[in-house]
Each structure stands twice: as structure tokens, then as C-alpha cells.
Amino acid sequence: MSIRIFVFIIIAMMTVAQLPSIQPLLVWLRPAITHGEIWRLVSGNLTHTNWAHMIMNSLGLAIITFIFRRYLSATRLAFLILSTAGFIGVALWFSPMHWYAGLSGVLHGVFAWGAIQDIKAKDKLGWLLLLAVIAKVIWEQVAGGSASSAELIGARVAVEAHLAGTLAGVFFAVAENIKKKIAIDN
């Protein structure tokens, strides 16, 4: 399956997850997770606060996967999305957050992962991209999320998810590198 088709499938899943009868069953919701609805740790990343939020994240997914397409396959992208979503879902458990929806944390993770792939490929732009996403996340931790984004999505920007996603992307890129190094040494 091509990456393009896979991205359309993810966007279709997010569209279905946005339907008013389905969205409440999938958002990251602390009390529901406490009562055993653990799928929400991942599915909360596929839901959104409103249609504008979903469209914005869909465009972000399309752009990021286009930028880093030379490193991606549908399988690798599926792994990155699912594992980063799970990482974020668990990380948010350790925050004071009670409710979360959105793919932006995952997008930060895929972006950071892709920037490190650029660095490994000796593309100097990779360092700039990685430093930019790190600076953005640090800025958000200090100053908070963008007021204009918060107004557009109708909620506070979940900067905790951006941080967790970026950390996940870096972690998965480093883990891949270590795995390759071990395979070469054996």
C-alpha cells in the first residue's frame, strides 16, 4: 500500500472518529480510562475538538508525510502513528489532564523522527528541522500554546501532547539506530 493511500485511510478514520455519535467513545478521557477503556490511550489521538481541528491536523499529516516520504512506508508510518499515539496516551496519564483530543502530538513525533532521518542521511536541513521542533516545544512549555490555535480548535492547545510526541519521535529514531547498530555488530 502506498503512503498516500495510507494517509487517506488515516484521514478517513479521523473523519469517522469525529462523528458526534462516535467521538465521545474515543477521546482520551481519564475517568473512562480508569474504568478500563484503555483503547482511549491511542484513539484519543484520532479524535478532534471540531472539524477545523481535524482538517488542520489532516493537512499537517499530509504535509509531514510528503516532506519525509523517502523514509516512510505505509508499515513504518502505521508503526510511528500507533506507537507515538500510545506513548502520548500513557504520558498524558502522568499529567493533570482529564480530556484530550487531537493528532498534533503524533505529528510532532513523526516530524522529529523525520528530522533525525534527515540528519542520518547527512541532510543538513535535518538539524534545523530538529532544532526548530525542539525550540517550539520548549517555547510552548514556557509560554503556553498559541492563542490563535486555541481559538480555532475551541480548546486549550495540549502542549503536553506536543512534548510527549516529540520525545516519542526522538526515542523511536534513536531506538531504530541502536537496533541497526546491534544487527550490524552481530
VOGU-3710 file (C-alpha; in Angstrom, 3 decimals, decimal comma):
1> msirifvfii> 0,000/0,000/0,000  1,300/3,459/-0,840  1,832/6,117/1,809  -0,675/8,352/0,023  -3,430/5,742/0,319  -2,492/5,079/3,946  -2,707/8,813/4,749  -6,178/8,907/3,157  -7,179/5,927/5,320  -5,976/7,713/8,486
11> iammtvaqlp> -7,866/10,867/7,472  -10,973/8,754/6,807  -10,605/7,168/10,263  -10,303/10,625/11,838  -13,401/11,751/9,926  -15,409/8,804/11,262  -13,975/9,393/14,752  -15,249/12,972/14,536  -18,905/11,932/14,134  -20,933/13,095/17,167
21> siqpllvwlr> -22,102/9,554/17,984  -18,555/8,129/17,902  -16,233/10,909/19,106  -17,264/10,685/22,807  -16,409/6,965/22,784  -12,849/7,554/21,561  -11,479/10,745/23,178  -8,753/10,456/25,788  -10,833/10,683/28,959  -9,161/9,950/32,300
31> paithgeiwr> -12,235/8,599/34,155  -13,113/6,262/31,264  -9,512/5,009/31,028  -9,535/4,441/34,794  -12,593/2,246/34,309  -10,815/0,044/31,752  -11,408/1,798/28,417  -7,696/1,620/27,586  -8,213/1,988/23,812  -8,668/5,693/24,543
41> lvsgnlthtn> -4,915/5,948/25,207  -4,468/5,608/21,425  -7,860/6,556/19,963  -7,882/9,971/21,627  -5,229/10,982/19,106  -7,627/10,264/16,228  -10,423/12,452/17,596  -10,590/16,236/17,482  -12,333/19,107/19,199  -14,054/20,258/15,999
51> wahmimnslg> -13,898/19,918/12,213  -11,410/22,783/11,835  -9,075/20,976/14,249  -9,412/17,728/12,275  -8,815/19,432/8,937  -5,770/21,279/10,298  -4,248/18,022/11,595  -5,135/16,189/8,362  -3,257/18,805/6,358  -0,356/18,547/8,797
61> laiitfifrr> -0,263/14,775/8,327  -0,285/15,127/4,535  2,497/17,745/4,581  4,755/15,938/7,069  4,441/12,601/5,287  5,210/14,356/1,993  8,325/16,010/3,445  9,682/12,742/4,858  8,262/10,365/2,212  11,689/8,973/1,275
71> ylsatrlafl> 11,979/7,427/4,758  8,417/6,175/5,064  6,431/3,163/4,008  2,820/2,543/4,969  4,011/-0,008/7,533  6,576/2,326/9,086  4,071/5,197/9,181  1,476/2,924/10,821  4,050/1,911/13,433  5,030/5,543/14,074
81> ilstagfigv> 1,434/6,731/14,399  0,314/3,889/16,668  3,398/3,803/18,865  3,598/7,585/19,185  -0,143/7,768/19,960  0,303/5,105/22,648  3,348/6,907/24,074  1,360/10,157/24,221  -1,671/8,444/25,749  0,430/6,999/28,544
91> alwfspmhwy> 2,458/10,204/29,035  -0,737/12,243/29,420  -1,759/9,879/32,199  1,087/11,393/34,246  -0,148/14,930/33,574  -3,075/16,680/35,263  -5,036/16,456/32,000  -8,517/14,915/32,146  -9,568/15,146/28,481  -7,589/15,175/25,227
101> aglsgvlhgv> -8,298/15,004/21,513  -6,050/15,633/18,517  -3,282/14,315/16,295  -0,845/17,191/16,777  1,264/15,327/19,335  1,666/12,466/16,866  2,533/14,973/14,137  5,268/16,424/16,344  6,602/12,895/16,858  6,637/11,981/13,167
111> fawgaiqdik> 8,256/15,349/12,394  11,029/14,832/14,985  11,562/11,262/13,737  11,792/12,526/10,147  14,241/15,286/11,058  16,520/12,664/12,610  16,243/10,565/9,431  17,431/13,659/7,516  20,347/14,006/9,926  21,281/10,338/9,446
121> akdklgwlll> 21,096/10,878/5,658  23,578/13,764/6,042  20,951/16,354/5,044  21,935/19,497/6,955  18,345/20,705/6,917  17,588/17,876/9,369  19,436/19,665/12,152  17,487/22,858/11,501  14,176/20,966/11,499  15,012/19,093/14,697
131> laviakviwe> 16,175/22,247/16,484  13,048/24,081/15,296  10,635/21,473/16,670  12,587/21,286/19,952  12,587/25,097/20,267  8,842/25,198/19,517  8,070/22,597/22,164  10,276/24,303/24,763  8,625/27,642/23,962  5,171/26,092/24,399
141> qvaggsassa> 6,174/24,622/27,771  7,202/28,087/28,939  4,698/30,387/27,207  1,785/28,017/26,536  0,107/27,162/23,263  -0,828/29,555/20,511  -3,889/31,680/21,351  -4,997/31,714/17,712  -4,800/27,904/17,514  -6,749/27,614/20,765
151> eligarvave> -9,447/29,867/19,329  -9,596/27,850/16,105  -9,864/24,462/17,832  -12,101/25,723/20,623  -9,843/24,364/23,372  -6,520/24,877/25,089  -3,606/23,647/22,944  -2,335/20,429/24,569  1,328/21,358/24,731  1,904/18,269/26,887
161> ahlagtlagv> 0,999/16,109/23,883  3,403/18,077/21,672  6,215/17,443/24,163  5,355/13,749/24,551  5,087/13,297/20,783  8,441/14,958/20,141  10,084/12,810/22,820  8,490/9,701/21,268  9,751/10,610/17,789  13,291/11,107/19,083
171> ffavaenikk> 13,077/7,899/21,129  11,892/5,789/18,178  14,554/7,237/15,845  17,327/6,553/18,364  15,945/3,056/19,094  15,942/2,245/15,356  19,547/3,402/15,114  20,598/1,256/18,083  18,758/-1,758/16,633  20,556/-1,338/13,284
181> kiaidn> 23,903/-0,956/15,032  23,330/-4,166/17,040  22,324/-6,022/13,856  25,484/-4,847/12,080  27,697/-5,836/15,024  26,217/-9,345/15,103
//
